[in-house]
Amino acid sequence: MKYLDLKAITSMHGDEIGEAVQRVVKSGWYLLGEEVRRFEEKYAAYTGTRHCIACSNGLDALYLTLRAWKELGVLTDGDEVIVPANTYIASILSITDNALRPVLVEPRTDTLQIDDSLIERAITPRTRAIMLVHLYGRCSFTGRIAAIVSRHGLKIIEDNAQAHGCRFAGRHTGALGDAAAHSFYPGKNLGALGDAGAVTTNDDSLAATIRAIANYGSSRKYVFGYRGRNCRMDEVQAAVLSVKLRHLDADNARRREIATALIEGIDNPLITTPDARVWNDAVWHIFPVLCPHRDALQQHLATRGVATLIHYPIPPHRQECYAGDYLTMPQGGLPITERIHREELSLPCNQVMTDDEVQQVIAAANDFSFHQPYAHT
Ligand SMILES: *Cc1c(COP(=O)(O)O)cnc(C)c1O
């Protein structure tokens, strides 16, 4: 079984998607048109925000938000942004691309999200924002974080690449902070047929600034207020996303059903599955387990026909591109982050899996045993 069968995912709503693509092909209008405008309206309404600015991908959505805050004078070069140390590299790239400083904070081992008890000691006079990454599809926002940002006057930017449709106390992720970046990379819970992304926010001037920067820095044709970029979403992707948005809640419900079955079914003492109560509201972009013999487990599952992935094998602070002192780290290093990168394995968990396939994953996981190799003396 594949880790994620994108062809099957598209086929689930193949007719509707085909019609949407054909409509755009025949219209002759491919950029800055009605499809994007309609998707923006629907996604803003779904998320519960006043604005949605469609753009090229998730990394650009993160970049544009921080860049717009710089243009608006909210951020300046060298300001610090707090970010979970175990996130995907894109979160960090968006910070360093804007000449801001990432300050890495450890996650908790139960939620795998930023540890809110460690945030306050990472705050300095240069701290301006916290980037909350809802990793694996579990919300990382907490009441304690809300109190910290209001006490210290910080902005929240959500990285919602992995948690479309997730809720915190009835509100969607993407509406919990000052702005949120979304990725619609094909493999995400809400995925396009190529690269796409969006920013959601309730802030009118931030929205207008992002929209201009994403369109060469222009809000009026041939007039350039910013040294902008081209980060636009095309009409085909918008039409596809409008179809897929209608099915997002149902897709997430099926992911939830499968995750529950995996949690209940896997009882191998060598494998730690997420705690169902702690992960109650997750939308399971990824189903992460921890295993001290992760590579052996991955091999075992492969021989049983179960493909898995690692999210992620190398943490950002160990990447070559950040050799030197770009990243600010706690004095004791990042042992929890490193443990997660050593032990994490992502099991298949998506809406096109059959019940039989779910049982196959459970059986293969429960069959895993580990024999210490003989030590050579
Ligand atoms: C996928 C992802 C991104 C980047 O999105 P792209 O659309 O691939 O640029 C950013 N952050 C996280 C946490 C992601 O998983």
Ligand as a Chemical Component Dictionary entry (heavy atoms), coordinates in Angstrom:
data_LIG
# 
_chem_comp.id                   LIG 
_chem_comp.type                 NON-POLYMER 
_chem_comp.pdbx_formal_charge   0 
_chem_comp.three_letter_code    LIG 
# 
loop_
_chem_comp_atom.comp_id 
_chem_comp_atom.atom_id 
_chem_comp_atom.alt_atom_id 
_chem_comp_atom.type_symbol 
_chem_comp_atom.charge 
_chem_comp_atom.model_Cartn_x 
_chem_comp_atom.model_Cartn_y 
_chem_comp_atom.model_Cartn_z 
_chem_comp_atom.pdbx_ordinal 
LIG C1 C1 C 0 4.122 21.875 3.328  1  
LIG C2 C2 C 0 4.553 22.803 4.400  2  
LIG C3 C3 C 0 4.973 24.114 4.131  3  
LIG C4 C4 C 0 5.270 24.611 2.742  4  
LIG O1 O1 O 0 4.243 24.569 1.845  5  
LIG P1 P1 P 0 4.561 24.557 0.283  6  
LIG O2 O2 O 0 3.229 24.774 -0.331 7  
LIG O3 O3 O 0 5.152 23.227 -0.039 8  
LIG O4 O4 O 0 5.506 25.673 0.008  9  
LIG C5 C5 C 0 5.223 24.962 5.177  10 
LIG N1 N1 N 0 5.123 24.550 6.453  11 
LIG C6 C6 C 0 4.759 23.295 6.761  12 
LIG C7 C7 C 0 4.643 22.914 8.209  13 
LIG C8 C8 C 0 4.481 22.372 5.751  14 
LIG O5 O5 O 0 4.126 21.121 6.078  15 
# 
loop_
_chem_comp_bond.comp_id 
_chem_comp_bond.atom_id_1 
_chem_comp_bond.atom_id_2 
_chem_comp_bond.value_order 
_chem_comp_bond.pdbx_ordinal 
LIG C1 C2 SING 1  
LIG C2 C3 SING 2  
LIG C2 C8 DOUB 3  
LIG C3 C4 SING 4  
LIG C3 C5 DOUB 5  
LIG C4 O1 SING 6  
LIG O1 P1 SING 7  
LIG P1 O2 DOUB 8  
LIG P1 O3 SING 9  
LIG P1 O4 SING 10 
LIG C5 N1 SING 11 
LIG N1 C6 DOUB 12 
LIG C6 C7 SING 13 
LIG C6 C8 SING 14 
LIG C8 O5 SING 15 
# 
